[in-house]
Amino acid sequence: MDHLLIAPVVLPALVAPFIIMAVRHHIDLQRIFSVASAVLLAAISVTLAAKAADGSVYVYELGDWPAPFGIVLVLDRLSGMMIVLTALLALPVLLYAIGSGWDTRGSNFHALFQFQLMGIMGAFLTGDAFNLFVFFEVLLIASYGLMIHSGGTRRFQAGVQYVVFNLLGSTLFLFALGTLYAVTGTLNMADLAVKVAQTPAEETALLRVAAVLLLLVFAIKAALLPLHFWLPSAYANAPMPVAALFAIMTKVGAYSILRIYTLVFGPEVEATNGLTQSWLLPAALLTLLAGAIGVLGSRKLGRLAAFGAISSMGTLLIAISLFTPAATAAALYYLVHSTLAAALLFLVADLVIERQGRWILPQLPMPQTGLISALFFAAAIALAGMPPLSGFLGKLLVLDATRNDTMATWIWGVILVGSLITILGMARAGSQLFWKGHGLPQETADEPGEVPAVAAPVAQLPFVACFGLLFGLVVLTVFAGPATRYAEATAAQLFTPTAYIETVLGTEAE
Amino acid sequence: MELLVASAVGILTAAGIYLILRRRSFPVILGLSLLTYAVNVFLFASGRLMSGAPPILNKYEEVLYTDPLPQALVLTAIVISFGMTAVVVMIALGAYLSSRDDRTALNAEPEGSGGDA
């Protein structure tokens, strides 16, 4: 077997300790190794995704132990797509953190960043439920460090909340896995799919418990209402470039829901039939509305971006919760879009915060106000789902895929009303930040704590990073045809898991 | 033995959840520790309770054996929860030392106030 499959996990896992141990005191060397690792990771991910694009499934058996006895990494279209998205998100975020100097405001930023990437890549590639837990912990423990990077009282307090909430989630995950193992005797996802389908109908009560517990865990990760409470203060108080990277972390939850509830507890499994959909859809609708109202009500820019991320998760989970190939294809397209758009909004928020503080208040025009307001405008219309960017196409695909559902009225109503509220919230924030300041008298600038130094550092790299993300959104819009075809092929592969199961368990030959 | 293990898991979980709801960092951390103990015992039980049996299959004769996988899972879970507890203690200590307040709730700030986060 080709060892390239494990490279996305091994590469950051080697670079991170190297950065800590060998180049701890040289920020330039740290930056060079970190960026080089991110570039290499992107190249590896694209290569792997290209291999998986033809619909074949690749399995990497760790220690050459055959599944289901050993741990396997599995690469299919969905995993390929997710690792490419992660790598392509990590690069601009890293460039931004370097350009804005965020990486020098605390220690070990680059090492933690690499560990975070290792965890995310592993979570997307693993084919074993317990291994998924382990990679969740890897990405979480790195995210705890990144979240409190550069310190500060509120950041620490928000960090405690974030860590406690996620530790509770981890405990729940272990309870779910224990229940699952007690019933089926396996934790390999492909083997679980076989065993769950074979479980006699009278023994499925515990399976349902495990399925719901797992759903709760992934809902915490995906910030689904009513389990989203950790997200706004955690993301708003984290350093903004870190929050931009965290945009992919909620998607880890969405990915896990997609993977487990198509492969293991698929739509045709008798024991859990309809269970996930009946809970997921109403919760997702409420998530979208709560996020949109949060955007409208935010007084701080960080919270605005965080609630924007929540509302986009709502739209994504609505599409996922239907578990039909068409809706899943729409969800996958929207997933890529919303990750890039949320990250862009967080980075633009940081550009503004660095220049005029974190409150959405009318203030004197800042340096480069035209460029930044244009970027904010682009990020806002992308996240709200306005034309011409890919958010519009994504929402259109979701609406189209849910047209014939019995809940279609609710879905359409909530998505359209939610989008309107989001647009209002973004417009309010944008006009407060960028327009009203022009009418202010000059002397307000002298009030202490209002406006930081006027001569903000003019660095090019943050803008390069923002435009890189924007370029990604434009590419996704222009090449929407190929992108949706790939998403449809991915959804088709997800809903016919026999190839996946047979490849992992090696039962094709029989 | 089943009753003992089951009630141990139940009591540890209940105590853990009660402590977490106290919303002060020290009880919350203790509560999290109790919860992880509960889940560790629970994981052990997921491989069926068996005492005095080795975790080894014997292909020459029929002997009692216990499932080795939950033991490996518990070992991993213990290591991870140990590390996580250390991290949360450090972060909670940082929060306490910089704010002189160990409440886990965030207070509202007046609009336009300064600060770094």
Interface residues (C-beta under 8 A of the other chain):
Chain A: F130 V134 E137 L140 I141 Y144 G145 I148 S150 G151 G152 T153 R154 R155 F156 Q157 A158 G159 V160 Q161 V163 V164 L167 L168 S170 T171 L174 F175 L177 G178 T179 Y181 A182 L187 S233 N237 R299 G357 R358 W359 L361 P448 G449 E450
Chain B: I20 S25 V28 L32 L35 T36 A38 V39 F42 L43 A45 S46 G47 R48 L69 P70 L73 T76 A77 I80 S81 G83 M84 V87 V88 I91 A92 G94 A95 S98 S99 T104 L106 E109 E111 G112 S113 G114 G115 D116 A117
